[in-house]
Amino acid sequence: MAFNEKIRKIYQDQLDDIRSQGIFKQERFIHSSQAADIEVEFPTGSSLKKVINMCANNYLGLSSHPEVIKAAHEGLDSRGYGMSSVRFICGTQDIHKELEDKMTKFLGTEDTILFPSCMDANAGVFEAILDKDDVMISDRLVHASIIDGIRLCSAQHDTFKHSNMEHLEKKLQLHSDKRLKMVITDGVFSMDGDTAKLDQMAELCEKYDAMLFVDDSHATGFIGKTGRGTHEKYGVVGKIDIITTTFGKALGGASGGCVSGRKELIEMCRQKARPYLFSNTIAPVVVAGVNRVLDILSGSTERRDKLEANTEFWRKGLEEAGFVLKEGDTPIVPIMLFNAKLAQDFSKDLYDEGIYAIGFFFPVVPKGQARIRTQISAGHEIHHLEKALDAFIKVGKKYDILGKTKQEIIEKYGM
Amino acid sequence: MDDMQKIVLDYVIDEYLEDEDEEITVDTPLISGGIVDSFSMVSLKRFLENKYNISIPDDKATPEAFDTVNKICSLVKEFVKE
């Protein structure tokens, strides 16, 4: 046994350090299906509490949709539980190919390849298609999985200021000598809820012969008039060279992800992307569920329309109450509190009021930008949002931040 | 402030500051202060190498060594030939 007391202490000290920084993550156990109303055990061992969930990525309310559950049951019955193989040996079923084709059609791309998760898609895609003569130029606020993927790739990399097109253009000029250039961004940024200016980015990429990569995990299914994603919102369907996205959020919320885009790039991923080559793909039961989700979304925009209406209601209610919000029109609505302790205390008080919403602070967001991030769902009814709004106002009054400006909140609580 | 400090400070302001009102000095913590993330540090390293015609080994280009303009200048001076 090599795990002696000396080794144990090294890890205990590191964990104590994480605790002392106030960033120790603790799971809360949910004893019900994922939905607007959930039953939560928190702290561990306490009795169950019924709360309204305001922090799930269940944007379209499909995580526990009866039709999706039925399709998953049918998939389990007809295609079994597991594949016990990676894709290229004997781990590909007809329904995997069906899902890839449906995603290609849904996103308006040329081809699609499934990955066990979007984290894996982002970890594998860059290494598969770029090398040391190339450059990746990424927005400074891209998701952690993209940063990991960039680190795994031998291509050079550079960054540009968040959503700053002038800075991006400078970087494209600076790297004009590279063999291939790829501009990398999230479609919707998960912490602020703002969207990438894909129309301007596509134009710049065309001007400087660069490829454009978008992670649309917080957009696929509901952003754009028919929910195709951020590229639909900005009128650039067909102009994005690579889209990565997840099935773990709006599209049923179970697991899995994909890379969709130019057919040569997708084929390169099939030949070289390591998470695709060395890991089982998505389980048949999940594939069957996502296939049904795409049928639902292709047949009607009802759910994304309801999400849009819910988001408007929520944002307007918070603004009228006098909260400081991050501007935007996506279902990610951050309520700015600026101070880390205030964000933690606010979240705790909301929970006592029956509202489940989490505080985020440095290092997850920049220093002095602590917030409560709320995420709206088509699974919310107006009565959920009204109750949540009442709770936010009650707690907001307690801390005397309603109607206060950013400066006034910072003066009162500090950064 | 010497020439190198001014050049590096100007670059950091232009390259990293999002808020025009934000003020930094040669001693402001850049990485530990959340102004420059360690992932974006690469453009600063490239700038220094091109500007001063030096090569900074990766094991020297640590977040600690890049944490303030003063520390960056000290590091650069180690590699600049007299």
Contacts between the chains, C-beta under 8 A, distances in Angstrom:
chain1	res1	chain2	res2	distance
A	140	B	37	6.9
A	140	B	40	5.7
A	147	B	39	5.6
A	150	B	39	7.9
A	157	B	42	6.3
A	158	B	42	6.5
A	158	B	43	5.4
A	158	B	46	7.7
A	159	B	39	6.9
A	159	B	40	4.4
A	159	B	42	7.5
A	159	B	43	6.5
A	161	B	16	7.7
A	161	B	18	6.1
A	162	B	18	6.8
A	362	B	34	6.0
A	363	B	34	7.4
A	366	B	34	5.2
A	367	B	33	7.0
A	367	B	34	4.1
